Amino acid sequence: MAKRITPNSEYDPFARIYNRHWGVAYRTEAFPIVQRLLLSRLKEGSAVLDVCCGTGQFTEQVRQQGFEMAGIDSSSEMIAFARQNAPEVNLAVADARSFALGRKFAAAYSVFESLNHVPDLEGLHLAFRCVRKHLKRGAPFLFDLNREEAFILYWNTIDALVEDESVLVLRMDYDDQTRVGECRMTAFEKDRNWVRKDFTIRQTCHDHDEVEGTLRDAGFNDVTRYDARDAGMAGDAGYARTFFLATG
Ligand SMILES: C[S@@+](CC[C@H](N)C(=O)[O-])C[C@H]1O[C@@H](n2cnc3c(N)ncnc32)[C@H](O)[C@@H]1O
């Protein structure tokens, strides 16, 4: 019997802060790569799927290049912001490992290490199979994953974001035995009173040879890996990041 997937809703309590503060530097650096490796291969108006689209700013940026966009994300709170940021995009709350939109796309992508949130290769296999089912024959799929050096550098820190009406404290630990990075966050937000929320977001450091094997097992071909720095991401976001491009 197929394994039952529990949708990953870890981003729900993070969505408001994410929407306000996260991803600007990443988007600025990653967008030209997505444009060059993926969008430049497509006809204007092609249908493109954003897998794990989050709060939708990247999706909207792609839409503005003349594509017909759809996006899925397993966090209903992230999708609620995406509906505001990308009102013309077809959006659905759905897990990457078990979605069915009933249509096919000319391309798909999943950016900002979203698939590091899938905790095991079995889950990646399910996600790749789902994405492939939604692609036309020979259509490209692009995604990026952090490598272990990125976990060691970025996932072993303590950080804070302080505003007048909100404070976020992040405590991050990467365990090189389990290869899991945990970011424990405590947020204080002022409504009438200060309200405290504690939540955790996890990423898994996947072995990239195994990821490539899993892509092929799920039916993808022509897998090419690009180091983000070599592909043009010169800033911090490009450190120890790999883009995978494959065709369905
Ligand atoms: C780092 S954010 C990136 C969001 C967006 N791609 C961006 O560039 O801003 C990771 C996103 O992946 C989503 N996510 C994590 N696991 C998921 C899963 N199994 N299925 C669908 N979405 C997932 C989270 O809810 C979150 O919105």
The ligand as an SDF file (V2000), in Angstrom:
LIG
                    3D

 27 29  0  0  0  0  0  0  0  0999 V2000
   12.7410   28.2390    1.5760 C   0  0  0  0  0  0  0  0  0  0  0  0
   11.0230   28.2560    1.2020 S   0  0  0  0  0  0  0  0  0  0  0  0
   11.1000   28.6780   -0.5240 C   0  0  0  0  0  0  0  0  0  0  0  0
    9.8170   29.2160   -1.0620 C   0  0  0  0  0  0  0  0  0  0  0  0
    9.8680   29.7640   -2.4960 C   0  0  0  0  0  0  0  0  0  0  0  0
   10.2870   28.7460   -3.4330 N   0  0  0  0  0  0  0  0  0  0  0  0
   10.7780   30.9700   -2.5730 C   0  0  0  0  0  0  0  0  0  0  0  0
   11.6710   30.9750   -3.4400 O   0  0  0  0  0  0  0  0  0  0  0  0
   10.5920   31.9200   -1.7950 O   0  0  0  0  0  0  0  0  0  0  0  0
   10.6130   26.5490    1.1780 C   0  0  0  0  0  0  0  0  0  0  0  0
    9.1590   26.2780    0.8320 C   0  0  0  0  0  0  0  0  0  0  0  0
    8.9990   24.8780    0.6150 O   0  0  0  0  0  0  0  0  0  0  0  0
    7.7390   24.5070    1.1320 C   0  0  0  0  0  0  0  0  0  0  0  0
    7.7530   23.0540    1.3590 N   0  0  0  0  0  0  0  0  0  0  0  0
    8.5140   22.3590    2.2310 C   0  0  0  0  0  0  0  0  0  0  0  0
    8.2670   21.0500    2.1240 N   0  0  0  0  0  0  0  0  0  0  0  0
    7.3190   20.9110    1.1560 C   0  0  0  0  0  0  0  0  0  0  0  0
    6.6480   19.8080    0.5810 C   0  0  0  0  0  0  0  0  0  0  0  0
    6.8960   18.5520    1.0000 N   0  0  0  0  0  0  0  0  0  0  0  0
    5.7340   20.0220   -0.3910 N   0  0  0  0  0  0  0  0  0  0  0  0
    5.4620   21.2900   -0.8010 C   0  0  0  0  0  0  0  0  0  0  0  0
    6.0600   22.3850   -0.2930 N   0  0  0  0  0  0  0  0  0  0  0  0
    6.9900   22.1940    0.6680 C   0  0  0  0  0  0  0  0  0  0  0  0
    7.5860   25.3200    2.3880 C   0  0  0  0  0  0  0  0  0  0  0  0
    6.2470   25.3860    2.8340 O   0  0  0  0  0  0  0  0  0  0  0  0
    8.1690   26.6490    1.9290 C   0  0  0  0  0  0  0  0  0  0  0  0
    7.1670   27.4760    1.3980 O   0  0  0  0  0  0  0  0  0  0  0  0
  1  2  1  0
  2  3  1  0
  2 10  1  0
  3  4  1  0
  4  5  1  0
  5  6  1  0
  5  7  1  0
  7  8  2  0
  7  9  1  0
 10 11  1  0
 11 12  1  0
 11 26  1  0
 12 13  1  0
 13 14  1  0
 13 24  1  0
 14 15  1  0
 14 23  1  0
 15 16  2  0
 16 17  1  0
 17 18  1  0
 17 23  2  0
 18 19  1  0
 18 20  2  0
 20 21  1  0
 21 22  2  0
 22 23  1  0
 24 25  1  0
 24 26  1  0
 26 27  1  0
M  CHG  2   2   1   9  -1
M  END
$$$$
